[in-house]
Amino acid sequence: MPLLRVILFVLLMETGDSVCKLQGSPQPAELAQDGDLVIGGIFSFRTGQDYVINTFQTVPEVRKCKNFREFKFAQAVIFAVNEINNSPDMLPDFKLGYKIYDNCGTMDILRAALALASGIKGEVSHNNCTKTETVQAILGHSGSSPTIAFAPVVGRFQIPVVSHFATCACLSNRKDYPTFFRTIPSDYYQSRALAKLVKHFGWTWIGAIAVDNEYGRNGIAAFNQAAHEYGVCIEYSEAFSSSDPPERLQRIVEIIKHGTSKVMMAFTSHREIKLMAKELYKQNITGMQWVGSDAWITDHSLTDSEGYSILVGSLGFTVSKAKIPGLEEHLRQLHPSQFPDSQFVRDFWEDVFDCALNGSANTQKKPCSGSESLQNVKSTFTDVSELRFTHNVYKSVYAVAQALDNLIKCEGGKGLFSNGRCADTKHIQPWQVLQYLNTVNFTTEEGEKVYFDSNGDSPARYELVNLKMANKGTMEGATVGIYDATLPESHQFIMNGIPVEVPVSVCSDSCLPGTRKVLQKGKPVCCYDCLPCPAGEINSIHCIKCPSMFWSNEQKDACIPKAIEFLAYDETLGTLLVLFSLLGVFLTMITTLVFYCHLETPLVRANNSELSFLLLFSLSLCFLCSLTFIGRPSEWSCMLRHTAFGITFVLCISCVLGKTIVVLMAFRATLPGSDVMKWFGPAQQKLSVLGFTLIQVLICILWLTINPPFPSQNVSLYEDKIILECALGSAVGFWAVLGYIGLLAMLCFILAFLARKLPDNFNEAKCITFSMLIFCAVWITFIPAYVSSPGKFTVAVEIFAILASSYGLLFCIFLPKCYIILFRPEQNTRKHLMGKTSHSDIHY
């Protein structure tokens, strides 16, 4: 069977029968010029079209297009080709030609691409296949969707496709589009630039709409991802197409109407944005800030639609504008006679001058005079003030020409093919041009570098434009910033200082200092409530607890050192305690003076003057030792305050105990045959006081030696401040000191209580009993008050107990005596003191 097929093929070749036959009628190019090397081009001179649904039961007809748009792109190709042909340095001995198709609709664009790949000959046999009609490269298309459709098809034939406007990031996939190049950056970079723009103006709550095709869906998906990385939330994301039923657009408008975002990101073409603006204008939905993609942000046809004023103030990135010297003159020299076979040029001419050319089917217009010229015509076609995408077309032609030039000028052994071989310049194939396109690298006259990366993409550099109304009723894009992806991250986006008025668009206002974000249930992270941070915490994103030695300030936006608290001399409580302490010392000194001045009086002599003066001295020390508890604690003050307190109070109580024992002994000595007083005379009294005091001194020495008190910072009592206090060191030592004082006080109280009813007009035991009662009551209540008092009030309680007990001893023991001495001198007699008892001879 295979042998029969070979024989049949040989017979057909020998008879000259055609091997390949074109299916369907051939479609000639709209604009064409023969050349040794031919570049193809596919543009949509008219972007509007009559939408029909193909049933594919018959061969689809060519779409009827309307609305002139991309004719300038085609003329840029022709201008660049003419420049190259006139250049002695590029492609010497070769003439560059072109075939430019004008098609709209993906199906017709694909038909044009196939025509450029295979030619339009009806039949191809071995007799007429010496010269191929395949172009060296295809320029275009402007749209991503048509390019996605035909690029893989022509890629099978290794034909390079160089687009000036197809920005879909999906086209960077070299596996699916191995021969695709573009002189416009990928939407990957545009999406990130738009996300940075949104973040720059503080918009965290925006709406998003896209055209329902690969360009829109891929672009808005990349934008959403980049926006999410920058902390921007999308309230809604919707897609529609200009060919969709009106109900779909109405539904999206309703979503916008009920939305709360004030910023709208539109990744659409000029067709969809005009439809959207028109509908929003009809429903009086204004006040939106539009952010647009490069497909519409600088489109001149925006003002053709009703409601275009809604788009004034829009921001968006687009390719940098440039100048092409000589292009304006070329455009103004256009005449139908240059392209006699082009129906589009005839239609264009008739539309510009509103006249009918010879042979025109339009009989309603006046005949053209033949003197019409574009030299003085002002239109978007002849306007070269903002050449953005046109310049991309211009660069595309030169990129292909540069590849062809490098291929032709290849030196032996330095070629890109195996073993450094060069291509046969008489039979240049598209796949060879493809290899050299990968290495293209040149600089334009304006200093812009043109090259392609491994994915066929160009360097990403954009201008940020702000749409403003011009005086002539059109919108112009004022450049207000740039974005250059080739620079470091922090320098990629730069505003040029021109003020731009923008609204605020956030789901929730920024939380004030001292509050934290709490996400609202079921909503994006940009929607939150602001709750106050707890005390001691500050906010950044979340409330953060301050370190242990710090506390939050009033605004709760910074941690500051905690306030340090101790009982100071200069505060009210400290000052009062100092005054009471000094007052106690003063009263003690007055009492001592009174006793000293009346030293020889019976009352002073009867109350054991030596112990009385020692008691007054110890009371002065008790009053003064309270001062050691006030002020900033230090190592020495902590050790001094507790030991001084313990020793002075034991000295004081020892004196009182001695006086009590003296009273008991004195009355017992009056009994017949009793010699008890010789065992407790003045010397023994002094030794008892010294002995009792030395025991306390020994306890204090052990305390200070083993584990003495020390200054410490109490951070657990209060959250917002640090209490400087004296830690006890050894709690056993502290309670031993206090317990010893209490033991002596209880002993003194018991003895005085037993002696309270002894006969005498002035029995000192009664005063001692009452003073000890006050002393014990004060120190018994001191224990729970000391334990429960917070911070510096613990010290205040201890000082109060010292002062209260000292005043109790001073007043109860010495006030009655001073009263008699000063105000009742008649009672300060031996006779009155002894009264009518039988103890008139007792001296104690």
Secondary structure, 3 states (H helix, E strand, C coil): CHHHHHHHHHHHHHHCCCCEECCCCCCCCCEEECCCEEEEEEECCEEEECCCCCCCCCCCCCCCEEEECCHHHHHHHHHHHHHHHCCCCCCCCCCEEEEEEECCCHHHHHHHHHHHHHCCCCEECCCCCCCCCCCCEEECCCCHHHHHHHHHHHHCCCCCEEECCCCCHHHHCCCCCCCEEECCCCHHHHHHHHHHHHHHCCCCEEEEEEECCHHHHHHHHHHHHHHHHCCCEEEEEEEECCCCCHHHHHHHHHHHHHCCCCEEEEECCHHHHHHHHHHHHHCCCCCCEEEECCCCCCCHHHHHCCCHHHHCCCEEEEECCECCCCHHHHHHCCCHHHCCCCHHHHHHHHHHHCCECCCCCCCCCCECCCCCCCCCCCCCCCCCCCECHHHHHHHHHHHHHHHHHHHHCCCCCCCCCHHHCCCCCCCCCHHHHHHHHCCCEEECCCCCEEECCCCCCCCCEEEEEEEEECCCCCEEEEEEEEEECCCCHHHCEEECCCCCCCCCCCCCCCCCCCEEEEECCCCCCCCEEEEECCCCEEECCCEEECCCCEEECCCCCCEEECEEECCCCCCHHHHHHHHHHHHHHHHHHHHHHHHHHCCCCHHHHHCCHHHHHHHHHHHHHHHHHHHHHCCCCCHHHHHHHHHHHHHHHHHHHHHHHHHHHHHHHHHHHCCCCCCHHHHCCHHHHHHHHHHHHHHHHHHHHHHHHHCCCEEEEECCCCCCEEEEEEECCCHHHHHHHHHHHHHHHHHHHHHHHHCCCCCCCCCHHHHHHHHHHHHHHHHHHHHHHHHHCCCHHHHHHHHHHHHHHHHHHHHHHHHHHHHHHHHCHHHCCHHHHHCCCCCCCCCC
